Amino acid sequence: MNNKIGVFDSGIGGLSILNELKTMLPHENFLYYGDSKNCPYGEKSDEELFEITSKIVCYLKSEGCRLIVIACNTATTRCMKKLRETFNDLIFVGCVPAIKLACDQEYKNILVMATPATIESERTHQLVKDNIREDQKIYLVPCFGLADAIEKNDSVRIKNILNNIFFEYKDKNIDSIVLGCTHYPFIKKEILGVMPNVTLLDGSKGVAREVRRQLESHNLLNKSESTGKVTIYNSLDESVINS
C-alpha cells in the first residue's frame, strides 16, 4: 500500500505537525502543501477560506492522499466540518488549541495564543466551556499579525508583537501558554524570553496519535519497513522538494 498522507497549512506552520508525524509514523509517505501564497488564513472570510482549502484538498486527493491533516487551527475550526461533508470519501484530522491538555494538567492561569479567527471561533469557545474548572482562568489572546511575521522570519516584528500582547498579562500569574497556531512552536525561545516562567503547550503529539489511530482503524498503515518519503509543495512559487 502506497497511500500518501496529505498535510496542509498556510505556509511553514504545519511543518511542526509534520515533524511529529514523521517521528511517530516513520514508514509513511507525506505530501505537505505549504500555502504561503494565501498566508495568513486568519484574516480571510469563511467563504474565502473554504474556497482556498477546497482547492488544496482537491490537489492532495489527486496526488493519492486518502487521509488529510489540516495542520492549521484556523482552517480546522472554520472549515473542517464543511470539508468533511464535501469530501466524504476522505479522512480528515484537524488540530485545535490544546486547551483540554492545559486544563487536564491542572494549570491555574492559562493563556491561549492564536490567530484572531481561531480565538473568535465557536470551536475554541466550546473547548473552554467543556474543559475549564472552577479554580482555573483561561485568557484568550488574539495575536494579530504574528503568524505572518513568523512566515516572513521578521524577528523585529515578532518581538514587538509578543511584547504588546503579553504586556497586560504580566501580573496575571500565567503558568501555561497554549500555542494555538502551528506557526508558534517555531518561536518558543522568543515567547519564553518575554514570559519566562511558563510551560508551553501545543497539540502536535495529539494530532500524530489521532492520525495513527485513523490509519489503523481504516487499515491504511504502510506495511513497508523502509523510511517513508516526504514531498513539500510551496504554493507561492510552486516549488517542490523531495526528501
C-alpha positions as CSV (number, residue, x, y, z in Angstrom):
1,M,0.0,0.0,0.0
2,N,1.5,3.3,-1.0
3,N,-1.1,5.9,0.0
4,K,0.2,9.3,0.9
5,I,-0.8,11.4,3.9
6,G,-1.6,14.9,2.9
7,V,-0.8,17.8,5.3
8,F,-1.5,21.4,4.7
9,D,-1.2,24.8,6.3
10,S,-0.9,28.5,5.4
11,G,2.9,28.2,5.0
12,I,5.6,26.8,7.3
13,G,3.5,26.4,10.4
14,G,2.3,22.9,9.7
15,L,5.9,21.7,9.5
16,S,5.8,21.5,13.3
17,I,3.0,18.9,12.9
18,L,4.7,17.2,10.0
19,N,7.9,16.7,12.1
20,E,5.8,15.0,14.8
21,L,4.1,12.8,12.2
22,K,7.4,11.7,10.7
23,T,8.6,10.7,14.2
24,M,5.6,8.7,15.1
25,L,5.0,7.3,11.6
26,P,8.4,6.9,10.0
27,H,7.3,4.5,7.3
28,E,4.5,6.7,5.9
29,N,4.8,8.9,2.8
30,F,3.8,12.5,3.3
31,L,2.8,15.3,0.9
32,Y,3.0,18.7,2.6
33,Y,1.2,21.7,1.0
34,G,2.6,25.0,2.3
35,D,0.1,27.6,1.2
36,S,2.4,30.6,1.6
37,K,0.6,32.3,-1.3
38,N,-2.6,32.7,0.8
39,C,-0.9,33.3,4.2
40,P,-2.3,34.4,6.6
41,Y,-5.5,32.4,6.8
42,G,-6.7,34.1,9.9
43,E,-7.6,37.3,8.1
44,K,-9.9,35.7,5.4
45,S,-13.6,35.3,5.4
46,D,-15.1,31.8,5.9
47,E,-16.1,31.8,2.2
48,E,-12.6,32.7,1.0
49,L,-11.0,30.2,3.3
50,F,-13.3,27.3,2.3
51,E,-12.6,28.0,-1.4
52,I,-8.9,28.0,-0.7
53,T,-8.8,24.9,1.4
54,S,-11.2,23.0,-1.0
55,K,-8.7,23.6,-3.9
56,I,-5.9,22.3,-1.7
57,V,-7.8,19.2,-0.8
58,C,-8.6,18.5,-4.4
59,Y,-4.9,18.7,-5.2
60,L,-3.9,16.4,-2.4
61,K,-6.6,13.9,-3.3
62,S,-5.4,13.9,-7.0
63,E,-2.0,13.1,-5.7
64,G,-3.2,9.9,-3.9
65,C,-3.9,11.2,-0.4
66,R,-6.6,9.3,1.4
67,L,-6.1,11.0,4.8
68,I,-5.5,14.7,5.1
69,V,-4.2,16.6,8.1
70,I,-5.4,20.1,8.4
71,A,-2.3,21.4,10.2
72,C,-3.8,24.8,10.9
73,N,-6.0,25.7,13.9
74,T,-7.8,28.4,11.9
75,A,-8.7,26.2,8.9
76,T,-9.7,23.4,11.3
77,T,-12.0,25.5,13.4
78,R,-13.6,27.2,10.4
79,C,-13.5,24.7,7.6
80,M,-13.1,21.1,8.7
81,K,-16.8,20.3,9.2
82,K,-17.7,21.5,5.7
83,L,-14.7,19.8,4.1
84,R,-15.7,16.5,5.6
85,E,-19.2,17.0,4.2
86,T,-17.9,17.9,0.8
87,F,-15.2,15.3,0.5
88,N,-16.9,12.4,2.4
89,D,-14.6,9.8,0.8
90,L,-11.5,11.2,2.6
91,I,-10.4,11.1,6.2
92,F,-9.7,14.4,7.9
93,V,-7.7,15.1,11.1
94,G,-7.5,18.6,12.3
95,C,-5.8,20.5,15.1
96,V,-7.3,22.7,17.8
97,P,-5.7,24.7,20.6
98,A,-4.5,22.3,23.4
99,I,-7.0,23.8,25.9
100,K,-8.1,20.4,27.2
101,L,-4.4,19.4,27.8
102,A,-3.8,22.6,29.8
103,C,-6.9,22.1,31.9
104,D,-6.3,18.3,32.5
105,Q,-2.7,19.1,33.7
106,E,-4.4,21.5,36.2
107,Y,-2.7,24.7,35.3
108,K,-4.4,27.6,37.0
109,N,-3.9,30.6,34.8
110,I,-3.9,29.6,31.1
111,L,-3.2,31.9,28.3
112,V,-4.2,30.8,24.8
113,M,-2.3,32.4,21.9
114,A,-3.9,32.0,18.5
115,T,-5.0,33.9,15.3
116,P,-7.9,36.3,15.8
117,A,-10.1,33.9,13.7
118,T,-9.2,30.9,15.9
119,I,-9.9,32.9,19.1
120,E,-13.3,34.0,17.8
121,S,-14.3,30.6,16.6
122,E,-17.2,28.7,18.2
123,R,-15.0,25.6,18.5
124,T,-12.4,27.4,20.7
125,H,-15.1,28.8,23.0
126,Q,-16.6,25.4,23.2
127,L,-13.3,23.9,24.2
128,V,-13.0,26.5,27.1
129,K,-16.6,25.7,28.2
130,D,-16.1,22.0,28.1
131,N,-12.8,21.9,29.9
132,I,-12.3,24.8,32.3
133,R,-12.6,24.0,36.1
134,E,-13.7,26.2,38.9
135,D,-10.2,27.2,40.0
136,Q,-8.9,27.9,36.5
137,K,-8.8,31.0,34.5
138,I,-8.3,31.0,30.7
139,Y,-7.3,34.1,28.8
140,L,-7.9,34.0,25.0
141,V,-5.4,36.3,23.3
142,P,-5.7,37.1,19.5
143,C,-2.2,37.6,18.1
144,F,-2.7,39.9,15.1
145,G,0.0,39.5,12.5
146,L,2.1,37.0,14.4
147,A,1.8,34.1,12.1
148,D,2.6,36.3,9.1
149,A,5.7,37.7,10.9
150,I,6.9,34.2,11.6
151,E,6.3,33.2,8.0
152,K,8.4,36.1,6.9
153,N,11.0,35.5,9.6
154,D,10.7,39.1,10.7
155,S,12.4,38.9,14.1
156,V,11.8,42.6,15.0
157,R,8.1,42.4,14.3
158,I,7.8,39.1,16.2
159,K,9.5,40.7,19.3
160,N,7.2,43.8,19.1
161,I,4.0,41.7,18.7
162,L,5.0,39.5,21.7
163,N,5.8,42.5,23.9
164,N,2.5,44.1,23.0
165,I,0.3,41.0,23.5
166,F,1.9,39.9,26.8
167,F,2.1,43.4,28.4
168,E,-1.3,43.2,30.2
169,Y,-0.8,39.7,31.4
170,K,2.5,40.2,33.3
171,D,0.7,40.4,36.7
172,K,-1.8,37.5,36.0
173,N,0.5,34.7,37.3
174,I,0.3,32.9,33.9
175,D,1.7,29.4,34.4
176,S,1.0,28.0,31.0
177,I,0.6,29.2,27.4
178,V,-1.2,27.2,24.8
179,L,0.3,27.7,21.3
180,G,-2.9,27.8,19.3
181,C,-1.3,28.2,15.9
182,T,1.1,25.8,14.3
183,H,3.4,28.6,13.5
184,Y,4.0,29.5,17.1
185,P,6.2,26.5,18.1
186,F,8.9,28.0,15.9
187,I,9.2,30.9,18.3
188,K,9.2,29.1,21.7
189,K,12.5,30.8,22.6
190,E,11.2,34.2,21.9
191,I,8.0,33.6,23.8
192,L,9.9,32.4,26.9
193,G,12.1,35.4,26.6
194,V,9.1,37.6,27.3
195,M,7.2,35.1,29.6
196,P,10.0,33.1,31.2
197,N,8.1,31.2,34.0
198,V,5.5,29.4,31.9
199,T,5.0,26.0,30.4
200,L,4.4,26.0,26.6
201,L,1.8,23.5,25.3
202,D,0.8,22.5,21.8
203,G,-1.3,19.7,20.3
204,S,1.1,18.2,17.8
205,K,1.6,14.9,19.5
206,G,-2.1,14.5,19.9
207,V,-2.6,15.1,16.2
208,A,0.0,12.5,15.3
209,R,-1.6,10.0,17.7
210,E,-5.0,10.6,16.1
211,V,-3.5,10.1,12.6
212,R,-2.0,6.8,13.6
213,R,-5.4,5.7,15.1
214,Q,-7.2,6.6,11.9
215,L,-4.7,4.8,9.8
216,E,-5.0,1.7,12.0
217,S,-8.8,1.7,12.1
218,H,-9.1,2.1,8.3
219,N,-6.3,-0.4,7.6
220,L,-4.2,2.2,5.8
221,L,-0.9,1.8,7.7
222,N,2.1,1.5,5.3
223,K,3.4,-2.1,5.7
224,S,6.8,-1.2,4.3
225,E,9.7,-1.2,6.7
226,S,11.6,1.4,4.7
227,T,11.6,5.1,5.7
228,G,8.8,7.0,4.0
229,K,9.3,9.8,1.6
230,V,8.3,13.5,2.1
231,T,7.3,15.8,-0.6
232,I,6.9,19.5,0.1
233,Y,5.0,21.8,-2.2
234,N,5.0,25.6,-1.8
235,S,2.1,27.4,-3.4
236,L,3.9,30.8,-3.6
237,D,6.5,29.7,-6.2
238,E,5.1,26.3,-7.0
239,S,8.3,24.7,-5.9
240,V,8.6,21.0,-5.0
241,I,11.1,19.5,-2.6
242,N,11.5,15.7,-2.3
243,S,13.3,14.0,0.6
